[in-house]
Amino acid sequence: MTRSSGPSRRSLIAAAGAGTLLTAAGTRAAVAAPAPQPATALVEEAVGSSRTSVTVAAHDPAVYTRAALGPLTVTPVTGTPGRTEVAFGDEPLAVLTHGARTVVLTGPERTFREDKRAFDDTFRRTVAPGGWGLSPGGGAWDTANGTAADYEVTPGAGIVRVPATSSVSRHATLKDEQVADLDGVITGRFAQDPSDAARSFALTFGYAGPADHFRARLSFAAGGAVTLHLERAVSATSVTQLATPAPVATANPAGSSWCIRVNRTGGRIQARAWRDDLTEGTAWHITVEEQPAAPGRIGVRAAADSTALAAELRISRVRIHTATWAVPVTVVHRSWVRVLPEPFNGTWTAAVEQRIRGWLGSTAPDALAYGFQFLPGAPRVASYRSGPPEHGAPVLGESDYGPPLAGGARQEGADFHEYMGVNWTFARVPTGSLTKTAEPRFLGALDCSGYIRMVYGYHLGVPLAHESDDTSPGLLPRTAANQAALAPGTRIVHAASAPPPLTALQVGDLVFFDAEGAPGDGIDHVGIHLGRDTAGVPRFLSSRKTPNGPTAADLGGDSTLTGTGTYATKLRTIHRL
């Protein structure tokens, strides 16, 4: 990953507009507050071509200024943990938790939306016969038809074999069921030229199974002709031709690789094909309209008509330039999560009041905004600091989970400063310091606990511990297990062997999971509660191996805290920093 040059743009997703109103009233004297800010136009900050975005709704800043200058109602709430609620008349403004630094404020409405990420799988891994492993950001590959020996990956190629005695097609698809619109390309070739019967490979989409999908299929005849078909499989024995097959070439030079591109937008499907050593054209070979916009998986199909000769398809690249989910992950609320310089001890002071009033209506980045700035498509932003060690280093932007291992999985170990590529000296309590050298292989990557430390530590000021320091009080540890046990703040709820109740869950809370290995092995994953999505399901942000980085979506497992998914059933601890 390259580093951005030029000035920082820390407020990329903090653009504010004019619109959502608060009511007025109250019973507490005011202190000084910022002057009213002029209203601006509605702004949507879209993060990259994936259409992942954070949108701040239109609002009137003057309304928040009235709250900041007017009398406030401050109400202590008993319970475990104790809380203090702040209101302006009947409108709740803030919740402070005793013993914690995080504060949840009511502010302009925001919409957090995550959509399908672009990815480029060039098969730089080794996977033993039985499958294609993990793509770099596209999720896990799945196979259908044939045997385990028909699928494997050697560096540079995903292999599909169709034995001579088989009349059944082979399928490799990415386990993402909700892809709707897309612009994608696959590149492949058959290891042997067809000599007695046609062979074909296809880019499949809207895939629900071998007998239910759309496909752009490139057919290679024994005589050399190459033809593009756009089809829909509707049953095990029935295929609908969506358009007249298009001739692409009259000859197929030995060893040639070919590309198939599909652009699907709503009911329109366009397809073209070309030899990989030639320039891609601009015209579509086939365009059809008013097709069902059925979502499904993306993948590859291989087929051969020969009963005498085996076929081996070698796919060298699968590129998804853009894609959208049929129902993108969407969370809408008015909660903003900010961090006090010290834990709130339950006493409402002039200094605390000044801080809360200064935050009212602010659209400066908070914990959720920073969290989203590492999702797919987020632009890279360099440090704003004028001196070492961070100057010029990336501090925001799309993040990987970690470097790929030989089989395509991702290596954990990337802390916040390794994302930036800088060495870091950590304070110890009560005295001393420890330095950690950044490993170059982790540049641009954050594992799950490193992501938490980047958001809450580097960007929002929670003190951070060296990876070997699990004894200094008040510091945020390195690992998920130690964060669950030793993080500053207050534990909201814990259950050793079952999901705890979510009744006290608050936006911005850390959520911890016993997600891997045998039950009871201990905490091994951590995320940030984002809020409830449009279906009312609580979602969390975390950096994960299968999606290859931070996400609130369901690639490789639902990012939800209710339901039957791995994370919902393996939730163990909720903690408020």
C-alpha angles and dihedrals in degrees: 000000000000125000121241119240125207132044125337121258099199093161096057093126098028097080109137133206139187127271130061109100136210125205123241137235136087147150111240133088118256131236128203117299138178118286117259115279122220117255116253134201121277109276130195115194106205114195110220133311091305088078091233105151151159115222124194110207123232111276142162111247090200090069091060090045090057089053091046091052099035133079117288131208113225116194125181112215119205121222140086107324102019119231139196117214122203123200141174103216107310094339117098111226109173145002120207120190119214109246095016134097098208117097125191112214131187110238143142113332115262132196117210111197128178121188136180113302126229115245142175119212111194094166097241092165143075120244121176118234111293104067151345100265121212127342117219098262100339096088132236124337119232129194135213132193127013126041136298090264090064094069132053142128128234118180106290100012142067104209128212119181125199110192119223092247095053125095093177123102121237123227135197114183137170113247096242110114101185106062109134117161116027147163108206142157133199125193123201150136140199114250090223126040114242109258106167108019143007124283127192144184128195145193104235124203137167081038118176096156144326090286097040118055147086120251143182101213126194112205123201114201123208089246093056102260116139119206133181119219127189108204146160121217107216101171142355090278105025130077125175118214105221093194142359109288112258122226109232104174141352095217137040111203113218113273095012120157119214134203128216120195127191127187114189120182115170107303095347120095123185127183138180137167136201142169110271095233091056130072117270111249126230098226123084118236091209133020124178130178137206097028122155110273091221112165122221145125129319119229154123131279127198126192138167131191096202119108092187106046131051120230127216118194118199115197110196100179142017113188126183106190095180135352139163134208118237088236110021117207104266129180121181126185145121098242120123119187117214134169129233119219089241135020113276109249096196096262116117105220135175090253093053091045091051091051094049093047091050090055097050110116093357115147095191110131115285131186094285093046092051090046092056092049090076096052124107113298096017110143119245114253125191126220119283092208116112098216143038145330098026104028109126093003121125113259100165134029143086110326135204120215092232143306118305120262121220093272095047099261118125126252118233124219105086111136126190096266092048089057084058094042095233134123114243134209114210124202120233127213122270095002143341136044143240128210126215121199115222114238111226092221089067096054109133093011136110127185119208098276092036088057091054090049092049093052102037099024112036098027102032103031107246104152114253131219128220112254091254094047112092097145106061109102120230096025126114107239127227104243132058091238093053092043090056091050104033112019115129116254127048134310109236099191139339135189122184100211110010139041111281121229116277097213094112096038113132133189109268095029118137112244120202129201140195088212107148134056126002121346112273095026088123140250114328106156138047137187144166121255106242100183137257119318126225089278091055094252119139111239133192137205118229141147111250138181102232097049086039099232145002117346144151092201134095105252105135094004137355114282090215134117096213131050132047100300124119096260095045091052095040098049109125112159139031116196133180115210 
